[in-house]
């Protein structure tokens, strides 16, 4: 009987070890799947380029005389990559399609910006400032261009923005300097 008990105990121990190994192996395999899912969802995972349907322009803030910071937000539930410079036009209160494009002088280098869901990116616009008060003038002697809104092109979409302070945009010439989104 002692032999049977010992042999039975040994077989039971082997069976328990095997079952434990399967359980541990299954848990590790499950952990591997979860780890793979975490890697896929990490900010370093490759993302598709942002589309106009994913992006919304949320502001045009004056940062100093002749400078405006534009901000865009990823409104989708998926991360995307935004890269490049905005296009810029001045417009009235009407349709964004009725605008006057400005010549954009790109400042710096465009780098890929990973935008998680709800993430924001911004670019800085710098206009040739208008000299003087109220009825200002341009250094060239020309009259400044004044418009109540800008049309910003980003990710294949156009967004019409008014300045955050309620005023107008005033600029000299038909150009603007723009940094890449960051």
Backbone as a ProteinNet text record, in pm:
[ID]
protein_1_A
[PRIMARY]
XXXXXXXXXXXXXXXXXXXXXXXXXXXXXXXXXXXXXXXXXXXXXXXXXXXXXXXXXXXXXXXXXXXXXXXXXXXXXXXXXXXXXXXXXXXXXXXXXXXXXXXXXXXXXXXXXXXXXXXXXXXXXXXXXXXXXXXXXXXXXXXXXXXXXXXXXXXXXXXXXXXXXXXXXXXXXXXXXXXXXX
[TERTIARY]
81.2	0	85.7	197.7	283.4	330.8	365.5	410.5	303.3	179.3	71.3	47.8	51.4	27.6	138.3	261.5	372.8	364	335.4	322.3	204.9	92.4	-25.3	3.9	78.3	114	206.2	297.5	389.2	313.5	218.3	139.3	54	-1.9	-82.9	3.5	128	217.8	252.7	280.2	312.4	192.8	73.7	-47.5	-69.3	-46.3	-63.4	37.9	161.3	263.9	229	182.9	145.7	29.5	-71.4	-186.6	-142.4	-54.7	-2.6	76.3	154.5	230.7	140.9	30.7	-64.5	-129.5	-165	-227.9	-131.4	-7.8	91.9	120.9	135	157.7	43.9	-79.2	-195.8	-196.3	-160.2	-154.6	-47.1	69.3	176	136.1	70.1	24.9	-74.6	-164.8	-260.9	-190.8	-87.8	-11.7	59.4	107.5	172.7	77	-47.2	-147.6	-175	-186.8	-212.7	-94.2	26.5	145.5	150.6	113.2	110.1	6.2	-107.9	-212.1	-162.8	-87.9	-34.7	64	148.5	244.5	171	63.4	-12.6	-79.2	-116.5	-185.6	-88.3	39.8	135.3	153.4	196.6	216	323.9	408.7	514.6	468.9	350.5	299.5	272.8	294.6	269.7	122.6	101.1	-34.1	-56.3	-180.6	-218.1	-211.8	-191.3	-194.5	-331.8	-333.3	-459.4	-537.1	-666.8	-754	-831.7	-887.6	-969.7	-1089.1	-1139.3	-1252.5	-1212.6	-1083.7	-1036.9	-997.2	-968.7	-910.6	-1015	-1007.2	-1088.7	-996.4	-1014	-935.8	-1006.1	-931	-993.6	-956.6	-870.6	-840.7	-739.9	-749	-652.7	-621	-517.5	-481.9	-368.3	-388.9	-280.9	-178.8	-53.1	50.2	132.4	135.5	199.3	161.9	211.7	180.9	225.2	131.4	161.9	174.6	154.8	166.5	35.9	5.7	-116	-78.9	-122.7	-102.9	-234.7	-226.5	-345.5	-329.5	-438.1	-435.9	-540.5	-501.2	-594.1	-597.9	-710.9	-730.3	-773.9	-724.8	-769.9	-900.1	-1012.2	-1142	-1186.6	-1107	-1145.4	-1101.4	-1140.7	-1102.1	-973.3	-914.4	-791.5	-676.1	-558.4	-436.9	-407.6	-349.5	-309.2	-181.7	-121.4	2.9	-25.7	14.2	1.2	141	162.7	294.5	277.7	352.3	353.3	318.1	292.2	264	121.1	57.6	-77	-71.8	-180	-199.3	-280.1	-269.1	-335.2	-395.8	-517.7	-585.5	-661.3	-688.8	-775.1	-913.3	-1014.1	-1151.8	-1243.4	-1360.4	-1464.6	-1544.4	-1665.4	-1752	-1820.5	-1814.4	-1886.3	-1819.2	-1834.6	-1784.5	-1632.4	-1575.4	-1429.8	-1376	-1463.1	-1421.5	-1396.1	-1450.3	-1430	-1324.3	-1200.4	-1089.8	-978.4	-879.5	-762.6	-641.2	-587.9	-471.9	-351.1	-277	-153.6	-34.9	76.8	200.1	259.2	272	323.7	473.1	550.6	694.6	716	761.1	775.8	899.6	880.8	988.1	1018.7	1143.2	1181.5	1151.6	1160.2	1142.7	1016.1	941.8	820.8	860	808.7	830.7	694.6	693	569.1	528.8	401.8	346.3	240.8	264.5	166	55.3	-67.1	-180.6	-271	-266.7	-359.9	-501.5	-600.6	-738.1	-742.2	-794.7	-800.2	-671.1	-565.7	-436.9	-440.5	-353.8	-350.2	-213.3	-213.5	-91.2	-114.1	-6.4	-22.3	88.2	61.5	157.8	151.5	262.7	271.2	271.4	182.9	177.5	232.5	315.4	369.7	343.7	270.2	236	327.3	348.1	419.2	328.1	372.8	283.2	244.4	128.1	77.2	134.1	183.7	242.8	137.1	152.5	62.2	-63.6	-145.3	-270.3	-387.3	-498	-626.4	-611.1	-598.4	-585.3	-438.8	-375.5	-232.1	-192.4	-62.4	-9.3	100.7	139.6	249.1	377.8	490.1	619	639	579.3	591.6	507.6	419.7	328.5	193.2	180.2	53.1	-45.4	-170.6	-273.4	-270.7	-292.6	-295.7	-421.5	-412.8	-528.7	-590.6	-719.6	-790.3	-899.6	-908.7	-1010.7	-1055.4	-1182.3	-1232.4	-1197.4	-1146.3	-1116	-1002.1	-946.7	-846.5	-905.8	-861.1	-895.5	-764.7	-760.8	-641.6	-662	-567.1	-573	-484.2	-542.4	-467.9	-532.1	-451.2	-497.3	-605.3	-592.5	-687.7	-819.6	-833.4	-956.8	-924.5	-1027.5	-1012	-1101.7	-1045.5	-1117.3	-1113.4	-1229.1	-1237.3	-1230.9	-1135.3	-1112	-1113.6	-1179.5	-1175.2	-1074.5	-1016.9	-922.4	-995.4	-926.1	-987.3	-1027.6	-970.7	-1005.3	-1120.1	-1177.3	-1291.9	-1257.6	-1132.1	-1092.4	-1080.1	-1005.7	-979.1	-831.1	-799.5	-660.7	-618.9	-504.7	-452.3	-309.5	-278.6	-144.4	-102.5	27.2	85	138.4	107.2	154.5	63.3	108.8	28	97.2	181.6	255.5	243.8	277.2	278.1	389.4	455.5	553.4	481.2	505.5	437.6	535.2	525.1	601.8	522.8	591.1	523.1	441.8	344.2	268.5	362.2	343.4	419.9	335.1
-118.3	0	124.9	111.7	227	263.3	164.5	188	251.2	201.8	261.6	407	433.7	569.6	662	608.7	690.6	712.7	607.4	619.4	707.9	692.2	775.7	920.7	941.7	1079	1139.7	1056.8	1107.5	1141.8	1053.1	1084.1	1208.7	1224.6	1342.6	1468.6	1459.2	1574.6	1612.5	1512.4	1538.1	1600.3	1549.9	1603.6	1747.8	1776	1911.9	2006.4	1961.5	2044.2	2071.8	1969.8	1986.5	2084.6	2070.3	2161	2302.7	2314.2	2446	2507.1	2425.1	2473.4	2522.8	2449.6	2494.3	2624.6	2635.4	2757.5	2874.8	2853.2	2960.6	2994	2890.6	2914.8	2993.6	2960.6	3033.5	3177	3199.1	3335.5	3415.6	3352.1	3422.1	3451.8	3357.5	3381	3495.8	3498.2	3608.3	3739.4	3735.8	3857.3	3904.1	3808.2	3844.4	3915.4	3870.3	3936.4	4075.6	4087.3	4219	4311.2	4257.3	4338.9	4382.6	4292.7	4328.2	4436.6	4427.5	4529.7	4662.7	4661	4785.1	4848.9	4768	4820.2	4882.1	4816.6	4869.8	5001.6	5019.6	5141.8	5249.1	5218.4	5314.5	5430	5546.4	5661.5	5639.2	5540.5	5515.7	5425.5	5368.3	5283.5	5371.4	5319.4	5400	5442.3	5563.4	5616.7	5663.9	5671	5723.1	5875.6	5938.5	6085.3	6137.9	6251.9	6314.2	6355.9	6347.3	6393.4	6514.2	6586.3	6701.5	6665.2	6542.1	6496.7	6474.3	6452	6427.8	6555.7	6660	6781.8	6892.5	6969.6	7089.9	7203.5	7320.6	7437.8	7500.8	7524.4	7571	7712.4	7778.5	7913.5	7986	8119.9	8210.2	8316.1	8291.4	8380.9	8473	8599.8	8695.9	8679.3	8664.1	8650.2	8778.4	8858.5	8990.5	9062.2	9181.8	9257.6	9180.2	9151.1	9082.3	8932.2	8874.4	8729.5	8668.2	8551.6	8478	8330.4	8269.2	8125.4	8056	7962.6	7884.2	7745.3	7692.8	7563.3	7472.8	7346.8	7245.6	7129.6	7059.3	6946.4	6823.8	6707.4	6580.2	6544.6	6561.3	6534.8	6389.4	6307.5	6167.6	6083.1	5958.3	5866.3	5792.3	5820.9	5752.4	5850.1	5803	5881.8	5900.4	6015.6	6040.2	6123.2	6136.7	6212.4	6337.4	6452.1	6579	6628	6664.5	6713.7	6820.7	6926	7027.8	7165.1	7251.5	7392	7422.6	7518.6	7556.8	7641.7	7639	7740.4	7850.5	7971.9	8084.8	8174.9	8220.3	8317.6	8413.4	8531.2	8624.2	8618	8641.1	8630.2	8723.9	8746.1	8822.9	8731.4	8767.5	8688.4	8574.6	8573.2	8473.4	8337.6	8274.3	8139.8	8134	8027.1	8012.8	8000.3	7961	7947.5	8080.9	8188	8321.8	8392.7	8366.5	8421.6	8465.9	8532.4	8575.3	8502.9	8402.8	8328.5	8419.7	8391.2	8463.1	8374.7	8438.4	8364.5	8324.7	8194.1	8145.3	8118.6	8187.6	8165.3	8070.3	7949.9	7846.4	7872.4	7865.3	7888.3	7757.6	7710.6	7588.1	7463.3	7350.1	7219	7152.7	7090.7	7019	6881.2	6846.3	6713.6	6650.7	6519.4	6447.4	6473.5	6509.7	6533.5	6427	6339.2	6237.4	6306.6	6300.5	6360.8	6250.6	6225.4	6127.7	6185.4	6103.9	6154	6271.2	6384.8	6504.2	6584.2	6536.9	6605.9	6733	6827.5	6957	6982.6	7060.2	7108.1	7253.4	7328.1	7468.5	7511.7	7620.9	7683.5	7834.1	7900.4	8044.7	8115.8	8213.1	8296.7	8434.4	8489.5	8623.2	8706.5	8814.3	8906.8	9028.2	9094.9	9222.5	9320.7	9377.3	9460	9591.3	9636.5	9766.1	9870.3	9979.6	10086	10187.2	10243.8	10349.5	10296.6	10387.4	10358	10360.8	10304.3	10304.8	10294.5	10404.4	10407.4	10391.7	10283.1	10261.5	10256	10242.2	10235	10130	10096.8	10001.6	10080	10022.1	10088.8	10128.9	10050.5	10079.9	10199.5	10246	10355.3	10305.2	10176.3	10118.5	10108.9	10100.1	10080.6	9935	9912.2	9774.3	9701.6	9570.6	9485.9	9449.5	9465.9	9435.1	9334.2	9229.2	9126.3	9072.9	9034.3	8983.4	8837.3	8765.7	8624.2	8573.9	8460.4	8388	8253.4	8200.2	8063.3	7985.5	7887.3	7806.4	7670.6	7629.8	7498.1	7402	7289.9	7187.6	7051.7	6951.3	6812.4	6801	6881.2	6874.5	6945.6	7016.3	7089.4	7236.9	7320.5	7463.8	7505.5	7587.5	7633.8	7785	7847.2	7992.1	8032.1	8117	8157.9	8309.5	8357.4	8498.7	8512.6	8629.6	8646.1	8630.8	8576.6	8551.1	8678.6	8793.4	8919	8994.6	8936.3	8998	9105.3	9140.6	9244.4	9190.5	9261.7	9221.6	9185.8	9115.2	9090.5	9204.1	9263.8	9370.7	9333.8	9347.6	9312.8	9398	9405.4	9474.7	9369.1	9384.1	9289.9	9168.7	9072.5	8953.2	8827	8843.7	8727.8	8710.7	8590.6	8555.9	8452.7	8460.9	8358.3	8260.2	8131	8028.7	7921.8	7883.2	7768.5	7642.7	7529.4	7400.6	7371.6	7282.4	7241	7167.2	7191.3	7122.5	7101.5
0	0	0	70.1	73.3	-66.6	-145.8	-282	-365.7	-346.8	-426.6	-386.8	-262	-215.6	-265.8	-252.9	-298.9	-449.2	-525.9	-671.1	-707.7	-634.9	-660.8	-629.6	-520.8	-483.1	-587.3	-636.7	-740.4	-866.2	-905.5	-1025.6	-1003.9	-885.5	-854.8	-859.6	-808.2	-811	-953.7	-1037.5	-1177.3	-1247.2	-1220.1	-1281.1	-1236.5	-1108.1	-1056.4	-1119.7	-1132.9	-1197.1	-1342.7	-1412.4	-1552.5	-1564.6	-1478.6	-1481.8	-1448.2	-1347.2	-1311.4	-1425.3	-1495.1	-1610.3	-1720.5	-1743.7	-1845.3	-1804.2	-1676.4	-1626.9	-1639.3	-1593.9	-1603.7	-1749	-1833.3	-1975.9	-2038	-2001.7	-2053.1	-2006.4	-1878.5	-1828.2	-1898.7	-1919.6	-1991.1	-2134.4	-2199	-2336	-2338	-2239.2	-2229.7	-2204.1	-2118.8	-2091.1	-2217.4	-2298.1	-2423.8	-2516	-2523.6	-2607.8	-2556.4	-2422.7	-2365	-2390.1	-2375.7	-2400.8	-2546.7	-2637.7	-2780	-2804.2	-2736	-2751.7	-2697.7	-2583.4	-2529.3	-2626	-2689.8	-2786.8	-2903.9	-2949.6	-3062.8	-3027.1	-2901.1	-2860.7	-2811	-2803.6	-2750.6	-2848.1	-2796.6	-2883.4	-2988.9	-2970.9	-3067.4	-3181.1	-3169.9	-3276.7	-3398.6	-3519.2	-3638.4	-3645.9	-3688.4	-3701.6	-3843.7	-3881.3	-4012.4	-4008.8	-4123.5	-4127.6	-4084.8	-4019.2	-3979.1	-4103.6	-4096.7	-4204.7	-4156.8	-4249.6	-4214.5	-4129.4	-4143.4	-4062.9	-3917.1	-3890.8	-3754.4	-3681.8	-3755.5	-3699.1	-3691.3	-3586.2	-3573.6	-3527.2	-3585.5	-3544.8	-3425.8	-3318.9	-3195.8	-3155.6	-3229.6	-3188.4	-3273.9	-3268.3	-3331.4	-3226.4	-3148.3	-3038.8	-3079.2	-3056.5	-3081.5	-2969.2	-3006.8	-2904.2	-2891.7	-2993.9	-2990.5	-3119.5	-3137.4	-3257.1	-3380.4	-3465.9	-3590.2	-3577.4	-3457.6	-3441.3	-3393.2	-3451.1	-3415.4	-3402.2	-3293.4	-3274.3	-3308	-3403.8	-3437	-3375.9	-3323.8	-3256.7	-3318.5	-3340.6	-3391.6	-3292.2	-3289.2	-3197.6	-3275.7	-3235.6	-3291.5	-3220.5	-3288.5	-3227.6	-3241.3	-3308.4	-3327.6	-3208.6	-3209.1	-3101.4	-3134.3	-3249.8	-3291.9	-3304.8	-3268.6	-3284.2	-3432.5	-3466.7	-3604.7	-3604.5	-3721.7	-3735.8	-3818.6	-3763.7	-3833.8	-3866.3	-3990.4	-4029.4	-4134.9	-4119.9	-4222.8	-4171.8	-4268	-4243.1	-4282.9	-4218.4	-4261	-4387.1	-4462.4	-4565.7	-4498.8	-4549	-4483.6	-4589.9	-4563.5	-4649.3	-4558.2	-4608	-4533.7	-4596.1	-4513	-4562	-4485.1	-4543.8	-4477.9	-4385.9	-4358.8	-4270.8	-4344.5	-4475.9	-4555.8	-4560.3	-4670.8	-4691.8	-4689.8	-4629.2	-4632.6	-4776	-4869.7	-5008.8	-5076.2	-5020.9	-5077.8	-4994.7	-5030	-4952.9	-5046.3	-4987.6	-5063	-5004	-5077.2	-5025.2	-5005.3	-4900.1	-4872.4	-4909.5	-4942.6	-4968.8	-4834	-4809.9	-4682.4	-4695.6	-4614.4	-4605.7	-4487.7	-4518.1	-4414.9	-4329.6	-4199.6	-4103.8	-4031.4	-4039.5	-3969.2	-4050	-3981.3	-4042.2	-3989.7	-4079.2	-4038	-3986.6	-3870.6	-3812	-3783.5	-3781.6	-3752	-3607	-3587.7	-3454.9	-3430.4	-3332.1	-3295.9	-3217.2	-3269	-3199.9	-3146	-3016	-2959.9	-2965.3	-2936.9	-2931.7	-2833.9	-2877.7	-2793.9	-2791.9	-2858.5	-2859.8	-2942.8	-2909.1	-2976.9	-3038.3	-3145	-3208.9	-3247	-3256	-3293.1	-3388.8	-3457.5	-3548	-3522.2	-3542.6	-3520.8	-3655.8	-3671.7	-3792	-3756.7	-3845.1	-3822.4	-3947.1	-3927.4	-4035.3	-4028.3	-4141.8	-4140.1	-4069	-3957.2	-3876.7	-3943.9	-3904.1	-3948.4	-3853.2	-3907.7	-3826	-3785.7	-3668.5	-3624	-3556.7	-3516	-3446.5	-3544.1	-3504.4	-3576.2	-3727.6	-3796.1	-3941.8	-3979	-3937.3	-3957	-4103.1	-4123.3	-4258.9	-4263.3	-4382.6	-4402.7	-4426.6	-4392.7	-4411.9	-4557.8	-4649.7	-4792.9	-4834.4	-4745.3	-4778.2	-4826.2	-4850.4	-4895.5	-4779	-4812.4	-4709.5	-4663.4	-4534.5	-4485.7	-4532.2	-4533	-4561.6	-4427.9	-4416.4	-4291.8	-4323.1	-4242.2	-4262.3	-4126.6	-4115.8	-3988.2	-3959.8	-4059.9	-4034.6	-4122.9	-4080.1	-4157	-4195.3	-4306.8	-4344.4	-4339.4	-4250.4	-4228.4	-4294	-4375.3	-4437.2	-4360.1	-4317.8	-4244.2	-4267.9	-4292.1	-4310.8	-4417.8	-4522.4	-4632.6	-4608.3	-4498.2	-4467.6	-4449.3	-4460.4	-4437.5	-4322.1	-4233.4	-4115.1	-4110.1	-4092.3	-4083.9	-3936.7	-3903.5	-3765.1	-3751.7	-3648.6	-3613.2	-3499.1	-3480.7	-3369.9	-3235.7	-3137.8	-3007.2	-2934.1	-2972.9	-2904.2	-2972.3	-3077.2	-3143	-3244.3	-3262	-3356.8	-3498	-3577.7	-3715.5	-3729.4	-3835.9	-3872.2	-3963.7	-3938	-4022.5	-4059.5	-4186.9	-4231.2	-4348.8	-4366.8	-4480.7	-4576	-4702.4	-4801.5	-4812.8	-4892.7	-4919	-4870.6	-4767.2	-4718.3	-4568.8	-4524.2	-4382.8	-4361.8	-4248.3	-4210.4	-4119	-4137.9	-4056.9	-4012.1	-3886	-3837.8	-3868.9	-3865.2	-3883.3	-3756.5	-3769.2	-3650.4	-3555.9	-3428.6	-3324.7	-3202.8
[MASK]
++++++++++++++++++++++++++++++++++++++++++++++++++++++++++++++++++++++++++++++++++++++++++++++++++++++++++++++++++++++++++++++++++++++++++++++++++++++++++++++++++++++++++++++++++++++

